[in-house]
Amino acid sequence: MTKPNLKLAKLTDTKPSKLSVSLPPDLLSDLEVYANIYEQTYGEKQPVSALVPSMLAGFLASDHGFKKAKRELA
């Protein structure tokens, strides 16, 4: 299998804050599959809980409406 070009880069060390969320089963399943592909791509196993913060950060960084509204609030 060729290594996929994941949108999520390899994680760096961070000191996270804890946040609990409930996910629908199909989303959790997809996140677990993503974590497996991440491990195959980078040779490093990461739990879904370690991947989600970077995924959310990438989503927020790509949301132009959010960035505009955030600037207007400042």
Rosetta silent file (secondary structure, phi, psi, omega in degrees, C-alpha in Angstrom):
SEQUENCE: MTKPNLKLAKLTDTKPSKLSVSLPPDLLSDLEVYANIYEQTYGEKQPVSALVPSMLAGFLASDHGFKKAKRELA
SCORE:     score description
SCORE:     0.000 S_00000001
   1 L     0.000  131.494  176.465    0.000    0.000    0.000 S_00000001
   2 L   -77.031  150.784 -179.119    1.339    3.429   -0.896 S_00000001
   3 L   -71.535  127.200  178.796    1.392    5.994    1.856 S_00000001
   4 L   -72.668  156.346  176.161   -1.625    8.292    1.584 S_00000001
   5 L   -90.528   85.720 -177.687   -1.212   12.037    1.576 S_00000001
   6 L   -72.385  143.138  175.517   -3.038   12.758    4.838 S_00000001
   7 L   -68.098  -30.673  179.593   -4.252   16.257    5.518 S_00000001
   8 L   -83.955  121.279  177.452   -3.177   15.782    9.128 S_00000001
   9 L   -76.214  168.361  177.617    0.580   16.150    9.564 S_00000001
  10 L   -60.699  136.300 -175.487    2.539   14.065   12.050 S_00000001
  11 L   -69.578  148.313  172.672    1.687   15.200   15.585 S_00000001
  12 L  -103.870  164.847  177.865    4.067   17.175   17.748 S_00000001
  13 L   -69.123  132.397  178.443    4.314   16.878   21.522 S_00000001
  14 L  -140.706  163.131  175.287    1.677   18.973   23.281 S_00000001
  15 L  -113.267   94.834 -172.273    0.206   19.374   26.740 S_00000001
  16 L   -81.479  161.077  167.816   -3.566   19.122   26.145 S_00000001
  17 L   -97.726  149.171 -176.626   -6.585   20.160   28.195 S_00000001
  18 L   -87.362  136.517  176.555   -9.240   17.503   28.666 S_00000001
  19 L  -142.069  129.354  179.180  -12.600   17.767   26.899 S_00000001
  20 L  -101.825  135.526  176.784  -15.213   15.004   26.777 S_00000001
  21 L  -135.895  155.715  173.417  -17.495   14.587   23.762 S_00000001
  22 L  -106.697  132.939 -177.581  -20.019   12.008   22.631 S_00000001
  23 L  -119.260  145.588  173.150  -19.689   10.782   19.057 S_00000001
  24 L   -67.209  150.098 -175.648  -22.081    8.833   16.875 S_00000001
  25 H   -54.956  -38.738 -178.436  -20.844    5.276   16.237 S_00000001
  26 H   -67.826  -35.680  177.168  -20.183    5.839   12.528 S_00000001
  27 H   -69.208  -43.309  177.626  -17.995    8.888   13.207 S_00000001
  28 H   -60.444  -41.461  178.448  -16.032    7.048   15.896 S_00000001
  29 H   -60.878  -45.170  178.448  -15.525    4.141   13.492 S_00000001
  30 H   -63.046  -39.359  178.561  -14.195    6.500   10.796 S_00000001
  31 H   -65.440  -37.260  177.509  -11.858    8.146   13.309 S_00000001
  32 H   -66.936  -39.207  175.653  -10.527    4.728   14.337 S_00000001
  33 H   -63.387  -43.169  178.432   -9.907    3.859   10.680 S_00000001
  34 H   -59.829  -42.655  179.087   -8.127    7.207   10.269 S_00000001
  35 H   -61.516  -37.631  176.943   -5.949    6.424   13.298 S_00000001
  36 H   -66.083  -42.259  178.102   -4.986    3.101   11.703 S_00000001
  37 H   -66.323  -38.477  176.062   -4.083    4.829    8.429 S_00000001
  38 H   -57.916  -45.885 -179.708   -2.128    7.436   10.404 S_00000001
  39 H   -62.513  -42.820  178.211   -0.125    4.634   12.046 S_00000001
  40 H   -64.654  -35.872 -177.099    0.594    3.008    8.666 S_00000001
  41 H   -74.072  -46.507 -172.943    1.626    6.375    7.202 S_00000001
  42 H  -104.565   -5.734  179.531    3.854    7.660   10.015 S_00000001
  43 L    67.409   23.975 -177.973    4.831    4.401   11.734 S_00000001
  44 L  -139.415  121.358 -179.791    3.569    5.751   15.033 S_00000001
  45 L   -77.513  129.901  176.225    0.406    4.638   16.808 S_00000001
  46 L  -131.333  137.531  175.813   -1.746    7.494   18.122 S_00000001
  47 L   -72.027  157.038  178.020   -5.129    7.190   19.810 S_00000001
  48 H   -52.493  -40.522 -177.665   -8.087    8.944   18.241 S_00000001
  49 H   -61.498  -23.781  177.699   -8.099   11.338   21.210 S_00000001
  50 H   -84.196  -26.578 -178.620   -4.609   12.537   20.207 S_00000001
  51 H   -82.406  -35.506 -173.311   -5.578   13.089   16.554 S_00000001
  52 H   -57.457  -43.194  179.915   -8.854   14.961   17.062 S_00000001
  53 H   -58.006  -40.072  178.248   -7.346   18.232   18.398 S_00000001
  54 H   -69.955  -34.651  176.851   -5.192   18.631   15.281 S_00000001
  55 H   -64.086  -44.896  179.343   -8.150   17.769   13.073 S_00000001
  56 H   -65.467  -40.459  178.247  -10.284   20.412   14.781 S_00000001
  57 H   -61.434  -42.159  178.042   -7.492   22.990   14.564 S_00000001
  58 H   -64.569  -39.549  177.480   -7.174   22.314   10.834 S_00000001
  59 H   -62.168  -48.431 -179.559  -10.917   22.633   10.382 S_00000001
  60 H   -63.732  -38.420  179.787  -11.014   25.980   12.196 S_00000001
  61 H   -65.380  -27.621 -178.577   -7.962   27.241   10.289 S_00000001
  62 H   -94.436   -2.341 -178.499   -9.692   26.483    6.977 S_00000001
  63 L   -90.770   97.023 -175.711  -13.050   28.053    7.940 S_00000001
  64 H   -64.068  -35.881  178.091  -12.891   31.527    6.401 S_00000001
  65 H   -63.289  -40.804  177.959  -16.238   32.569    7.894 S_00000001
  66 H   -64.310  -46.483 -178.364  -15.018   31.687   11.369 S_00000001
  67 H   -61.424  -40.177  178.568  -11.735   33.562   10.913 S_00000001
  68 H   -64.945  -46.924  179.862  -13.578   36.675    9.696 S_00000001
  69 H   -63.080  -37.901  179.077  -16.080   36.578   12.566 S_00000001
  70 H   -64.316  -42.206  177.560  -13.260   36.036   15.066 S_00000001
  71 H   -63.090  -39.238 -179.013  -11.398   39.101   13.754 S_00000001
  72 H   -68.009  -27.363  178.564  -14.583   41.172   14.017 S_00000001
  73 H   -76.328  -24.082 -175.865  -15.017   40.152   17.657 S_00000001
  74 L   -75.072    0.000    0.000  -11.505   41.303   18.584 S_00000001
